[in-house]
Amino acid sequence: MRVRRLPRDPGPAAWNRLLEDPAPANRLEASITADWLVIGAGYAGLAAAHRLSKEAPGARIVVLDAVRVGDGPAGRNSGFMIDLPHDLTSDDYGGALEGDIAQTKDNRQGIAHAAAMAQEYGLSTEAFTLSGKINGAATAKGAAHNTDFAKHLSAMDEPFELLDSQQMQDITGTPFYQSGLFTPGSAMIQPAMFVRGVAAGLASNRVTIHENSPVISLERKGDWVARTPKGQVTAPRVIMAVNGHLNSFGY
Ligand SMILES: Cc1cc2nc3c(=O)[nH]c(=O)nc-3n(C[C@H](O)[C@H](O)[C@H](O)COP(=O)(O)OP(=O)(O)OC[C@H]3O[C@@H](n4cnc5c(N)ncnc54)[C@H](O)[C@@H]3O)c2cc1C
């Protein structure tokens, strides 16, 4: 299958431009084999490569990305790793409460994995910190939303702290907010610093990452064969971690 649409050069990612320029990209320019091929070096691909490096010791793991690590969506987002769903429907109606609790558990597993990678690779607190988060309310409508959200949190047996305008001013230095809702489980990351730090840690640990190496076709000929403009990877197992670009591969 020829890949129908490739990620375009996304242009400068602001978080990434705050960091030192990376070493030149290690493009794939040969025909190689691997035990595992991971396509995509965002959160999903890097997390998969990290797990594989632990669960399949001795396996050769190759990661391909179309752009530089940190220039894709994983390096250019707002940096909130949030444990609680954005909208809670925990009225215990039609299993909604169980759904919110299960979603929160999944999110926390992801955050715990990110925390473990940050610790293993010695990332700074700027790259990853378990900060919690405050949802600041600047209007009466926002304040009502926070109160409503707090009720749902109580139903889920989740800890939180409601902050009044003075507490918000003490924290932010501005009288802008009427109230706030603090929940302790979120992490804050510098997205580009985080993914580049994880990629650097992985690369020194049996994982080979080729950037600026878009997969232009993926075929099964016994093993999988992924072609890039100047090389190819043959591997028995492939993990697709290309986010919305899964459609471009025909899935
Ligand atoms: C402006 C913005 C703000 C956001 N804020 C937040 C936030 O605060 N919190 C939050 O949780 N989420 C946020 N997100 C969403 C978050 O960035 C994504 O959910 C996350 O990046 C998805 O990770 P991923 O690894 O699945 O995919 P991606 O990060 O998209 O990684 C997929 C990788 O696959 C590569 N790829 C695609 N096709 C190919 C190909 N043919 N060959 C090789 N490589 C290929 C891409 O180049 C890309 O690097 C935000 C997104 C944006 C755009």
The ligand as an ORCA input file, in Angstrom:
! r2SCAN-3c Opt
* xyz 0 1
  C      -2.065     22.978     19.350
  C      -2.266     21.654     20.049
  C      -2.398     21.627     21.425
  C      -2.605     20.408     22.081
  N      -2.629     20.386     23.449
  C      -2.721     19.193     24.103
  C      -2.650     19.139     25.535
  O      -2.444     20.138     26.227
  N      -2.786     17.912     26.128
  C      -2.976     16.759     25.395
  O      -3.097     15.675     25.987
  N      -2.997     16.784     24.038
  C      -2.870     17.963     23.390
  N      -2.856     17.985     22.011
  C      -2.970     16.694     21.300
  C      -1.648     15.921     21.320
  O      -0.585     16.699     20.784
  C      -1.818     14.632     20.504
  O      -2.914     13.911     21.023
  C      -0.566     13.775     20.579
  O       0.534     14.432     19.959
  C      -0.818     12.430     19.914
  O       0.348     11.644     20.060
  P       0.648     10.504     19.038
  O       1.969      9.916     19.363
  O      -0.531      9.595     18.963
  O       0.686     11.212     17.615
  P       1.642     12.376     17.048
  O       2.213     13.184     18.145
  O       0.855     13.032     15.964
  O       2.830     11.533     16.387
  C       2.630     10.817     15.175
  C       3.912     10.907     14.384
  O       3.755     10.098     13.218
  C       4.508     10.684     12.190
  N       4.046     10.169     10.884
  C       2.849     10.324     10.292
  N       2.837      9.741      9.076
  C       4.070      9.195      8.912
  C       4.696      8.472      7.846
  N       4.051      8.188      6.693
  N       5.979      8.067      8.018
  C       6.656      8.339      9.160
  N       6.116      9.043     10.172
  C       4.843      9.463     10.058
  C       4.265     12.181     12.352
  O       5.293     12.953     11.743
  C       4.230     12.319     13.878
  O       5.467     12.761     14.409
  C      -2.680     19.196     21.333
  C      -2.515     19.226     19.943
  C      -2.312     20.439     19.309
  C      -2.118     20.437     17.810
*
